[in-house]
Amino acid sequence: MREPMDIRKDKVWPMKPHTKAKHAILRRYFEAWLPILASWAKSILYIDGFAGPGVYKDGEPGSPIIVLQAAVNHQSPIEADVQFIFIEADSERFAVLEKELGKLGSLPANFHVTSHHGEFGDLEKQIDEIRTQGKTLVPTLAFIDPFGYTGFPMRLVHKILMNRYCEVLITFMVRDLDRFCEVQEESVRELYGNDDWTHCRSIEEFTTRRQCLIREYGKQLRVGGANYVLPFEMADENGTTIYYLIYATKHLKGMQVMKDAMVSVDKSMNYRFADLVPQEQRRLMEFGLEDTWIDLAAQEVWQHFSGSTVTVQKVGEYVTGETIYPFRKSILTNLASMSPPAIRYVDQPRKRGTFPNDVRIFFEFHQS
């Protein structure tokens, strides 16, 4: 539940609009993630590596309380054992956090809360011990939300991501990193796990330079085991980029759920999605209304599958895993309604105009 470095000395602080947006994304994702994992896993782990005091200056709940309340009030029955670990290094904030957790009263018997006064890095020893025993982490979501860019070395992030059902949501303070990477080289090397980022420093234009820093970080997350990395940009009330939320997972389903959480955030919260494509084209999309992006998504899908026959499921996998967009079947409806139609059925569905996952469709040749 952290904020930028300039207010990190406060015990509690006011909530900013971009923080509200970040918490909305976290809550929506957690609400979807929890029952999916609980439907088959016996144990689940949620880690808040930089938990803070659990409350803001005007009484708004912080990330630990938001997640616990979401779990307690979930409409689906959660039968798995769910372990919550909240880590806070500052002694004054930790005392406030303990107090806020106590206000929640008794929790379900299968919910286990541990508050740890220490560093996120303290987890590394515990993870190493688990690996020494020949075991792996239970399905885990680690929310890594620091003030700056220290305290969560890439080697530790890798040790989380290497497990099959473990994923991370990281606040990546690219603004601060861009300012200080040349004078704090050792800290940045620990952040990335190597020196592959250093070429970014020579880029003069700051937006392109920051994109480079984000892209190199995403590469290292993939090295650590993530199959999909989704960065999106959080800006302040002046429209200035403060940080990126970076989500990393092995699973396509997680990408779709996270994109749906992103879509749910009201556009008035200064939320912006950053598209960091290989060509370094940068499009900032507001996804509050489908009308603003369905046409663009449809064109991208058509161009990609031009002249091909594929199932609807394959289209969904492409959109979710390889584009900035969440998959909606209205993308296919858009293509079918063009004049002339951009797609046609190879297999007729039971109900015309629908797109079941196993139905094959042919994409007409796209005129680029």
N, C-alpha and C positions, 0 to 999 in steps of 0.2 A: 504493500500500500504506500510505496514511497513516492516522493516528489523530487524535483530537481535539486541539485547540489546546494543551491543558495539558501535553502531553508532546512538543511539536514540537522542543524543544531537544536531545533525546536523539539520539545517533548511531544506536542500535538500541533497541528497546523490546519489552516482552512482547506477545504476541498475545492479543487479547481474543476472546471467543466471537463477537461480532457481526462481527469481522474475518474469522474463519474462515468464517462464513456468506457474507459478501460474496465471499470468494475462491472458495467453492464455486460460487456463481452465475456468477462470471466464468469459471471453468474450464469448467463445463458449457456455457455459451453459446459460448465460444471453440471448444471441441471440435466443436460442431455447425456453427458459422459457417464455420470454416476449410475443410472439404471442400465445403460448398455453393458458396462463392466459387471455390475452386480447381478446381471441375469445369468452369469456363468462362473464368475470368479468367487472363490471362497473369501478372499481377502483383497482389499484395495487400499492404496496409500495415496494421501494427498499431502504435499509438502508446500509450505509457504516459507521460502528461504530467507526473506527479509520482511518479517510480518509487521513490524512497526507497533504502535500502541493499540491498534484495533479500533480506534475511534478518531474522528476529526474534531476540529475546534468547536463546531456548532452541533456536535452530537451525532453526526452521520456515521454509520458503521464502516469500519475498515474491512479489508479483504478477509481476514480470519473470521469475522462475525458474519459477513455476507455469505461465505461458503458454508459455515455451520448452519445458519438459518435456512439456506437453500436445501441442505441435506435433511434437516429436521422436518421441514414443511413440504417435502417432495410428495407429489401426488401418487407416485408409484411406491409400493412397499420395497424397502431396501433390506434384504436379509443377509447380505454379506457383511463380514466384519470390516469396518472402515476405520482406518487409522489416520488421524489428522496430526501432523507435526508442524508446529508454529515456532519459528526460530527468530530471535531478536537479540542483537548484540548490545544495544544500549540499555543500561540498567534502569534508567528512569522510564523509558518506553516499555521495557519488559514488565515493570511493576504495573503500569497502566493496562497493558495487555492482559495480565493475570486477572486484574479486577474486572475488565470487560468480559473475559471468558466466564468468570464466576457469575456474572449477571444472567447468563443463559440458563442457569439452574441445571436440573438433571437432564441428561441426554439419553437416548435409547441405549439399551445395554450393549448393542453391537457397534456403537460409536465410541472410539477411544481417542481422547485428546491428550497430546503431549506438548507442553510448551517448554522450549529449551532456551535458556539464557546463554547464548554463544553465537558462533559464526556458522553460516551456511556450510563453510568448508569442513566443519566438524563431522558432517555426514560421510565424508570420504572414507574415514577409518571404518565406519560401520558397513559401508558398501563393500569395502575390501574384505572384511571378515565374512560377509555373506558369500562372496565369490570364492574365498578360500575353502569354504565348506562345500563347494560344488553346487551352490544354489544360485538362483537369480532373484531379482526384485519382483515382488508382486506387482500387478498392474498399478502404475503410478502416474500421477499428474504432478509435476513440479512447477510451481509458480515462482519464478525468480525475478524479483521486483526491487532491484537495488536503487540507491541514490545515483551512483555513478557507474563506473565500469570495472570495479574491482570486487573481489570477494567471491567470484563464481568462475574459477579457472576452467578452461575448456576441457582439461583432463577429467574434472569432476562431472561436467555436463555429458561427456562421452560415456562415463561409467553409468550414468542414468540411461542414456539413449540406447546403449548396447543391449539392454534387456528388451524382450520382444514386445511387451505391452506397456512400455514406459515412454512418456512424452513430456515436453517442456513448453512453457509459455514464458518468454523472457522479455523484460523491459530493457531495451538496448538503447542506452543514452548516447546516441550518435552525435548530438550537438556537443556534449562535453568531450567525447572521444576525439572529435575533429579538432577541438581547441587545444587539447593537451597531449595528443599522441606523440608529438615530436620530443616532448620533454619528459614523458613518462613511458619510455619505450619498453622497459622491463615489465611494467604492469600490463601494457597492451599485448606484449608477447605472451603473457600468461592467459590473457583473455582469449586470444586466438589459438594458442597452443603452438604457434610457429611464427615465422616472419613473412608469410605470404602476403600479408596486408601492407607491407612497407611501401610497395609501389604506388599505393593510393595517395601517399603524401605529396607526390610530385604533380598531382592534378591541380591546376590552378582554380578552376571554377568550383565553388564550394558544393553546389548541389550534386554535380557529377562525382566529386571527391567523396561525399557522404554515401552516395549510391555504391561506390566502389567498396567502401568500408562495410556496408551492409551485405553486399554480394559475397565478399570474402568470408564474412562470418557465416553466412548461409552454407558456403562450401564446406567449412569445417564441421558444421552440424551434420551434414550429409556424410562426411568422413566418419563421424562418430556413430552412424547407424540410422539417421533419419532418411526416409525415402522422399519425404515431402517437407518443404520449408515454406512458410507463408508469412512474409513481412507486411505489416501495415502501419501507416504513419499516424502519429498523434500530434496535433498542433495546439498551440495556445490560443487565447482569445484574439490575438493579432494575426493568426494564420501562420505563425512561425513554427517550424518543426522542432519539437522538443526531443522526442524519442520514437522509436519503432517498437511495436509489440511483435515479437517473432515467435511463431508457433512451429514446432518441429515434431514430426510423428512418423511412424512406419506405415500408417494405415490410411487408405483412401477414405474410409468412413469418417475418420477423425477430421480430415480436410473438409469434407462436406459439412459436418456439424459445426466446425469452427467458422466456415464461411457463412453459414446460416446465423450464427451468433453475431457475426460482423454486420450482416444485413439488418439485424434487429435493432441496431443502435440508431437512435434518432439522429438525423443529419445536423440538427441544430447543436449537437454536442461538439462541434469542431472536429469531427471524425473524418479522416480521409484515408482511402486505400491507396497504397503506392504500388504501382506496377513496375517491377524492376526486370524487364525483359532483357535478353542477351544483347539486343541492339541498343540498349540503354535509352530506349524511348521511355518517357515518364508520363503516365496518364494518371491524374487524380480523379477518382470516381466517387460520387456519392451514390450509395446503393439503397437509399431509403425508398425509392420508387422504381419498380422494374422498368418502366418506360424509359428511364435514363440509360439503360445498358443492354436491354434484350436485343435491340437491333445490332449493336456492336458485337455482342456474343454470337449472334446468328451468323454474321458475316465471317467471323473468325473460324467458326465451326465449318461453314461451307467451304472456305478456302482450304482448310486442313484436310477435309475428306473429299475434296473435289474428284469426281470420277470413281469413287469407291462405293462398295456395298458393305455395310457394317450393321451390327445390331444397335438398338437404342442404348443398351447397356454400355457398349464400347464408346458411344458418344458421351455418355455421362461420365465415364472414367476419364476420358480426355479432358472434358471441361473442368472437372473437379481437380484433377491432378496436374494439369499442364497449362491452365489459363488462370487469369485473375478472377474469373467469374464463378459463382455458385451454379450448380446445374439446376435448370428448370426446364420442364418439357415444353414450356411456352417458347423456348428457343426453336424447337422443331416445328411448333405450330406457326411461328413466324416464317420459317423457311417454306413451309407447305402453302402458305397463303400468298406467296409472291406471285407475280405474273410475268413470265410463266413460273410455275413452282420450282423451287430449287431442289426439292427432294420428292421421291415417289416411293410407294410401298413395293417391296419385293415380296414380303409376306403380308397378306391382308389380316389386320386385326379383327377381332369379333365385332368391335364397334369402330366404325370408320371415324377418322379424325383423332383417334387416341394413339398412344405410343407405348405399348407394353415393352418391358425391357428385352424380351426375347425376339421381338419383331425386327426383321431386317429392312433397312431402307437404302435406297440408292441416291447418291448425291450427284446431281448434274454437274457438268464441268463448269468451274468458276472462271469467269473472265476477269483476270486481275487487271 
